[in-house]
Amino acid sequence: MDSIAYSAKQLDGIKEAIGIGLTASAETLSKLINNEVNFEVTNTEVQKIKNIEGFGIVPGAVVDMNFSGALIGKVCLMISANHIQSILNILMNTKDSDQEFELDEISMDTFKELVNQMCGTFAKSMTDFFGSKVEISQCNIQKLNNTDMVSEILGCQLNDSVLNSTVKFVVTDVMSGFFALVNSIVSADSIADKVSLIPESEDEDILLNAIKGNNDGDFDENAPMNNSGNYQDSTDSQDSADGMYSDDAIEIQSAQFPNFENASSIPGIPLSSGNIDLLMDVPLNVTVEIGKTKKKMREIMDFAQGTVIDLEKQAGAPVDIVVNGQLVARGDVVVIDDNFGVRITEIVGSKDLIEKDSQ
């Protein structure tokens, strides 16, 4: 297979296009795992497949996808097993286990479904960006033990070049890491060709043809574009002409925020650390836990009516009283009329909690 090479301008354009798609995908993943997710393409370069292993993603998983429509070719998403474990822990609302994570079939299928959801958003974003239909079909997910698998999936040799994008992802304050998005020579050329159709020239005819993508579409070259770079229909055009939408009418200013750094108080709201009266009416969630245990995903999937789950706490031991996720006390279970209740027998670490809050 021939080697590939792109100019710095082309690489910047490809990086921007991929970044736009990943930004939309991050929003989808944020909703799925109920945590804010950010994707950032830190580097896009032509690289030989055999050199990708230094990225540190082995052992892990590889998801191969097919581009079709305006973009064509095959793409591999490569991610380490540790990152998959962290993402699935967030999804299942479980903590990291001390035991070695097993990338089993259920784990891979669950992660595959997350990627599949993101693919749909990525394709739609690329369709909007290029103005032509882009589709992504997911083929397979499998354990990644060495980069030979990547060359087999992309149909090339280890010495062949691919377009490798290193993507940093951050899940709020929970975790961060990197994954690789590897484009075959066909998909890389496809993106490069599409990006090259968007010139820096301000010539209106060139810009119209670039956004249109080809000369065979049904676009009206006399139709104005909105601020997203898409063509407006006649109704939108008329609204714009009537003054309902006008770029000239929009004044953009930098946001100005007051500086509270040296302020001792705000009128009407004392900031003294000793004043806790303002917090007395704040509602807090109180939870009573009778015990905990850890189960593998395959065991959880086997849960059914009548399943008995063994807890680590012995019968008759005090239960934990948790306030907003913080253990504050222990007690004995009692029955009050027809309801369960808890009689507090021990306050846990109150001194430590006060010292921690005062820091």
C-alpha positions as CSV (number, residue, x, y, z in Angstrom):
1,M,0.0,0.0,0.0
2,D,1.3,3.5,-0.9
3,S,2.4,5.8,1.9
4,I,0.3,8.8,2.6
5,A,1.4,12.4,3.3
6,Y,-0.5,15.6,4.0
7,S,0.4,19.2,4.3
8,A,0.2,21.0,7.7
9,K,-2.9,22.8,6.4
10,Q,-4.6,19.5,5.5
11,L,-3.8,18.0,8.8
12,D,-5.2,21.0,10.7
13,G,-8.4,20.7,8.6
14,I,-8.7,17.0,9.3
15,K,-8.1,17.5,13.0
16,E,-10.8,20.2,13.1
17,A,-13.3,18.1,11.3
18,I,-12.7,15.1,13.5
19,G,-12.8,17.4,16.6
20,I,-16.3,18.7,15.6
21,G,-17.6,15.1,15.3
22,L,-16.0,14.1,18.6
23,T,-17.5,17.1,20.4
24,A,-21.0,16.0,19.4
25,S,-20.1,12.4,20.4
26,A,-19.0,13.6,23.9
27,E,-22.4,15.2,24.5
28,T,-24.0,11.9,23.7
29,L,-21.7,10.0,26.1
30,S,-22.3,12.6,28.8
31,K,-26.1,11.8,28.7
32,L,-25.5,8.0,28.7
33,I,-23.2,8.0,31.8
34,N,-24.7,11.0,33.5
35,N,-21.3,12.8,33.7
36,E,-19.9,15.6,31.7
37,V,-17.5,14.3,29.0
38,N,-15.0,16.3,26.9
39,F,-13.0,15.0,23.9
40,E,-10.0,16.9,22.5
41,V,-7.9,15.9,19.6
42,T,-4.4,16.5,20.8
43,N,-2.5,15.3,17.8
44,T,-3.2,14.0,14.3
45,E,-0.3,12.6,12.3
46,V,0.7,10.1,9.7
47,Q,2.1,7.1,11.5
48,K,3.1,3.5,10.7
49,I,0.8,0.9,12.3
50,K,3.7,-0.9,14.1
51,N,4.6,2.3,15.9
52,I,1.1,2.8,17.4
53,E,1.8,0.3,20.1
54,G,3.9,2.8,22.0
55,F,0.7,4.7,22.6
56,G,0.0,2.4,25.6
57,I,-3.4,1.1,24.6
58,V,-2.5,-2.6,24.7
59,P,-4.1,-4.6,26.3
60,G,-7.4,-3.2,25.4
61,A,-10.1,-3.3,22.8
62,V,-10.5,-2.2,19.2
63,V,-13.8,-1.2,17.6
64,D,-13.8,-1.1,13.8
65,M,-16.2,1.0,11.9
66,N,-17.1,1.7,8.2
67,F,-17.6,5.2,6.8
68,S,-20.0,5.4,3.8
69,G,-21.6,8.2,1.9
70,A,-19.7,11.5,1.7
71,L,-16.8,9.9,3.7
72,I,-15.7,6.4,2.9
73,G,-13.2,3.9,4.4
74,K,-12.5,2.0,7.6
75,V,-11.7,3.5,11.0
76,C,-10.5,1.8,14.3
77,L,-11.1,3.1,17.8
78,M,-8.4,1.7,20.1
79,I,-8.7,2.1,23.9
80,S,-7.0,0.5,26.9
81,A,-8.9,-2.0,29.1
82,N,-8.3,0.2,32.2
83,H,-10.2,3.1,30.6
84,I,-13.0,0.8,29.5
85,Q,-13.3,-0.4,33.1
86,S,-13.4,3.2,34.4
87,I,-16.1,4.1,31.9
88,L,-18.2,1.1,32.7
89,N,-17.8,1.7,36.5
90,I,-19.2,5.2,36.0
91,L,-22.0,3.8,33.9
92,M,-22.9,1.2,36.5
93,N,-22.3,3.6,39.4
94,T,-19.7,1.2,40.9
95,K,-16.3,1.8,42.4
96,D,-13.0,0.5,41.0
97,S,-12.3,-3.0,42.1
98,D,-9.0,-4.1,43.6
99,Q,-9.2,-7.2,41.4
100,E,-7.8,-7.3,37.9
101,F,-10.4,-6.1,35.4
102,E,-11.6,-8.9,33.0
103,L,-12.5,-7.6,29.5
104,D,-15.2,-10.2,29.0
105,E,-17.9,-10.5,26.3
106,I,-20.5,-8.6,28.4
107,S,-18.0,-5.7,29.1
108,M,-17.1,-5.4,25.4
109,D,-20.7,-5.5,24.3
110,T,-21.6,-2.8,26.7
111,F,-18.8,-0.6,25.6
112,K,-19.6,-1.4,22.0
113,E,-23.2,-0.1,22.6
114,L,-21.8,3.2,24.0
115,V,-19.6,3.6,20.9
116,N,-22.5,2.8,18.7
117,Q,-24.5,5.6,20.2
118,M,-21.7,8.0,19.7
119,C,-21.2,6.9,16.1
120,G,-24.7,8.1,15.3
121,T,-24.0,11.5,16.6
122,F,-20.6,11.7,15.0
123,A,-22.1,10.8,11.6
124,K,-24.9,13.5,11.9
125,S,-22.3,16.1,12.9
126,M,-20.2,15.3,9.9
127,T,-23.2,15.4,7.7
128,D,-24.0,18.9,8.9
129,F,-20.4,20.0,8.6
130,F,-19.8,18.8,5.1
131,G,-23.3,19.3,3.8
132,S,-23.4,15.7,2.5
133,K,-24.8,12.5,4.0
134,V,-22.3,10.6,6.1
135,E,-23.1,7.2,7.6
136,I,-21.1,5.0,10.0
137,S,-21.8,1.2,10.4
138,Q,-20.1,-0.6,13.3
139,C,-18.6,-3.9,12.3
140,N,-17.1,-5.6,15.3
141,I,-15.4,-5.2,18.7
142,Q,-12.6,-7.5,19.9
143,K,-9.8,-7.7,22.4
144,L,-6.6,-5.8,21.4
145,N,-3.5,-7.7,22.2
146,N,-1.1,-6.4,19.5
147,T,-1.1,-4.0,16.6
148,D,-1.1,-6.9,14.1
149,M,-4.9,-6.9,14.6
150,V,-5.2,-3.3,13.5
151,S,-3.3,-4.0,10.2
152,E,-5.6,-7.0,9.6
153,I,-8.8,-4.9,10.2
154,L,-7.6,-2.1,7.9
155,G,-6.3,-4.5,5.3
156,C,-2.7,-3.4,5.2
157,Q,0.7,-4.2,6.5
158,L,2.5,-3.2,9.7
159,N,4.9,-0.9,7.7
160,D,2.0,0.9,6.0
161,S,1.0,4.4,7.1
162,V,-2.3,5.4,8.6
163,L,-3.7,8.6,10.0
164,N,-3.7,8.3,13.8
165,S,-5.5,10.9,15.9
166,T,-4.7,10.9,19.6
167,V,-7.8,12.0,21.6
168,K,-7.8,13.1,25.2
169,F,-11.0,12.5,27.1
170,V,-12.0,13.8,30.5
171,V,-15.0,12.7,32.6
172,T,-15.6,15.6,35.0
173,D,-13.3,15.1,38.0
174,V,-13.7,11.3,37.9
175,M,-11.2,10.2,35.2
176,S,-9.1,11.2,32.2
177,G,-7.2,9.3,29.5
178,F,-6.5,8.9,25.9
179,F,-7.7,6.7,23.0
180,A,-6.6,6.4,19.4
181,L,-8.7,7.0,16.3
182,V,-6.9,5.3,13.4
183,N,-8.1,6.1,9.8
184,S,-7.1,3.8,6.9
185,I,-5.6,5.5,3.9
186,V,-9.0,5.4,2.1
187,S,-10.9,7.2,5.0
188,A,-8.0,9.6,5.6
189,D,-7.9,10.6,1.9
190,S,-11.7,10.9,2.0
191,I,-11.6,13.4,4.8
192,A,-8.7,15.3,3.3
193,D,-10.5,15.6,0.0
194,K,-13.7,16.8,1.6
195,V,-11.8,19.3,3.8
196,S,-9.9,20.7,0.8
197,L,-13.3,21.7,-0.7
198,I,-13.7,24.4,2.0
199,P,-11.3,27.2,0.9
200,E,-10.1,30.2,2.8
201,S,-11.0,32.4,-0.2
202,E,-13.8,34.8,0.3
203,D,-14.9,34.4,-3.4
204,E,-18.6,33.7,-3.1
205,D,-18.8,31.2,-6.0
206,I,-15.9,29.1,-4.7
207,L,-17.4,29.1,-1.2
208,L,-20.9,28.1,-2.5
209,N,-19.4,25.2,-4.4
210,A,-17.3,24.1,-1.4
211,I,-20.3,24.0,0.9
212,K,-22.4,22.3,-1.8
213,G,-19.8,19.6,-2.2
214,N,-20.7,19.0,-5.9
215,N,-22.4,20.5,-8.8
216,D,-25.2,17.9,-9.1
217,G,-27.1,18.9,-5.9
218,D,-30.5,20.6,-5.6
219,F,-29.1,23.6,-3.8
220,D,-30.1,27.1,-4.9
221,E,-26.9,29.0,-5.5
222,N,-28.8,32.3,-4.9
223,A,-30.0,31.2,-1.5
224,P,-28.3,32.8,1.4
225,M,-26.5,30.9,4.1
226,N,-27.3,31.1,7.8
227,N,-24.6,31.5,10.5
228,S,-24.1,27.7,10.6
229,G,-23.0,27.6,7.0
230,N,-26.2,25.9,5.8
231,Y,-28.5,27.1,3.1
232,Q,-31.7,28.7,4.1
233,D,-35.0,28.1,2.3
234,S,-37.1,30.9,0.9
235,T,-38.9,31.4,4.2
236,D,-35.6,31.8,6.1
237,S,-34.4,34.2,3.5
238,Q,-37.5,36.3,3.8
239,D,-37.3,36.4,7.6
240,S,-33.7,37.5,7.3
241,A,-34.7,40.2,4.8
242,D,-37.4,41.4,7.2
243,G,-34.9,41.9,10.0
244,M,-35.8,38.8,12.0
245,Y,-32.2,37.5,11.6
246,S,-29.3,39.8,10.9
247,D,-25.6,39.3,11.7
248,D,-25.2,43.1,11.7
249,A,-27.7,43.4,14.6
250,I,-25.8,41.2,16.9
251,E,-23.3,42.9,19.2
252,I,-20.8,40.5,21.0
253,Q,-19.0,41.5,24.1
254,S,-16.8,39.7,26.5
255,A,-18.5,38.7,29.7
256,Q,-17.6,40.8,32.8
257,F,-17.7,39.2,36.2
258,P,-17.2,40.9,39.6
259,N,-14.1,40.1,41.6
260,F,-15.0,38.4,44.9
261,E,-11.4,37.5,45.8
262,N,-10.8,40.2,48.3
263,A,-14.4,40.8,49.4
264,S,-15.2,39.9,53.0
265,S,-19.0,39.9,52.5
266,I,-21.8,40.5,50.1
267,P,-24.6,42.9,51.2
268,G,-27.2,40.9,53.1
269,I,-25.2,37.6,53.0
270,P,-22.5,37.2,55.6
271,L,-19.5,35.1,54.6
272,S,-18.2,34.3,58.1
273,S,-17.1,30.7,58.4
274,G,-18.7,30.5,61.8
275,N,-22.2,31.4,60.6
276,I,-24.0,28.1,59.7
277,D,-27.5,29.4,60.1
278,L,-27.9,29.9,56.3
279,L,-27.4,26.1,55.8
280,M,-29.9,24.9,58.4
281,D,-32.8,24.6,56.0
282,V,-30.8,22.8,53.2
283,P,-32.3,19.3,52.7
284,L,-29.9,16.4,52.8
285,N,-30.4,12.8,51.7
286,V,-30.1,10.3,54.5
287,T,-29.5,6.6,53.5
288,V,-29.2,3.5,55.6
289,E,-27.0,0.8,54.3
290,I,-27.3,-2.7,55.7
291,G,-24.2,-3.9,53.7
292,K,-22.3,-4.0,50.5
293,T,-20.8,-6.5,48.1
294,K,-19.0,-6.6,44.7
295,K,-20.2,-8.7,41.8
296,K,-18.9,-9.1,38.3
297,M,-21.0,-7.8,35.5
298,R,-21.9,-11.4,34.3
299,E,-23.2,-12.1,37.8
300,I,-25.4,-9.0,37.8
301,M,-26.8,-9.9,34.4
302,D,-27.9,-13.2,35.9
303,F,-30.0,-11.6,38.6
304,A,-33.6,-12.8,38.7
305,Q,-36.5,-12.9,41.0
306,G,-35.5,-15.0,44.0
307,T,-31.8,-14.4,43.7
308,V,-30.0,-14.1,47.1
309,I,-27.2,-11.7,47.3
310,D,-24.7,-12.3,50.2
311,L,-23.4,-9.1,51.9
312,E,-20.1,-8.7,53.7
313,K,-21.8,-7.5,57.0
314,Q,-22.7,-10.1,59.6
315,A,-26.3,-10.5,60.8
316,G,-27.0,-8.3,63.8
317,A,-24.1,-5.9,63.1
318,P,-24.9,-2.1,63.2
319,V,-26.1,-0.6,59.9
320,D,-24.4,2.5,58.3
321,I,-26.1,5.9,58.2
322,V,-24.9,7.9,55.2
323,V,-25.7,11.5,54.6
324,N,-25.1,12.7,51.0
325,G,-22.6,9.9,50.5
326,Q,-20.7,10.5,53.7
327,L,-20.8,8.0,56.6
328,V,-21.8,9.9,59.7
329,A,-23.2,7.3,62.1
330,R,-24.1,3.7,62.8
331,G,-27.2,2.2,64.5
332,D,-29.6,-0.7,65.1
333,V,-32.6,-1.4,63.0
334,V,-35.9,-0.9,64.8
335,V,-39.6,-1.1,63.8
336,I,-41.8,2.0,64.4
337,D,-45.4,1.1,63.8
338,D,-45.3,-0.4,60.3
339,N,-42.1,1.3,59.2
340,F,-38.4,0.5,59.7
341,G,-36.3,2.9,61.7
342,V,-32.7,3.2,63.0
343,R,-31.6,3.9,66.6
344,I,-28.2,5.7,66.4
345,T,-25.6,3.9,68.6
346,E,-22.4,5.6,67.3
347,I,-21.4,8.9,65.7
348,V,-18.6,8.2,63.3
349,G,-15.6,10.5,62.8
350,S,-17.4,13.8,63.7
351,K,-14.1,15.4,64.7
352,D,-12.5,14.4,61.4
353,L,-15.4,15.7,59.4
354,I,-15.3,19.1,61.1
355,E,-11.5,19.4,60.6
356,K,-11.9,18.3,56.9
357,D,-14.7,21.0,56.3
358,S,-12.6,23.7,57.9
359,Q,-9.6,23.2,55.7
